[in-house]
């Protein structure tokens, strides 16, 4: 678990990918985005890779969910979502934002920061679309599991052993009474997911 004051590092292992691979992948808990403390409903992040793609999994306790959006590019973050911010270049200035609702609706954006001193100063490229993105969502009682395939065709070059990208992983979890809970893998210290210098390190190992 990452505590505020430090950024997370996740070792992303190379695998011969199949659904069975997830059983041996080490998970990381999402924490409160402001404090780095415990969250109301647990979320475990897992990631792995092969020569074709990055695979990301969110294992969520989810006793209540809401998402009425149906269209790609809708503002899904206004209700329940999981989110992935991935910066291949590692300078925290340009990154893809992939947002997915409990119903599998996707909002894919490319973010470009304009001012290093202002985390809210950024341009959003809404025309950009992720390629070869696959989603699988499974529900079992009070557990919802999201599994994503992110093709390396979306990046300048695929990673190799030792490659480090900057990334962060988030969840917004609504209660039925409207209370919202904001979770992060590497907490930002504020209810703001775009504080990019707080992105953690995604380190690829193996191959």
Buried (B, 14 or more C-beta within 10 A) or exposed (E): EBEBEEBBEBBBBBBEBEEEBBEEBEBBBBBBBBEBEEBEBBBBBBBBBBEBBBBBBBBBBBBEBEBEBEEEBBEBBBBBBBBBBBBBEBEBBBBBBBBBBBBEBBBBBBBEBEEEEEBEEBEEBEEBBBEEBEBEBEEEEEBBBBBBBBBBEBBEEBBEEEBEBBBBBBBBBBEEEEEEBBBBBBBBBEEEBBBBEBBBBBBBBBB
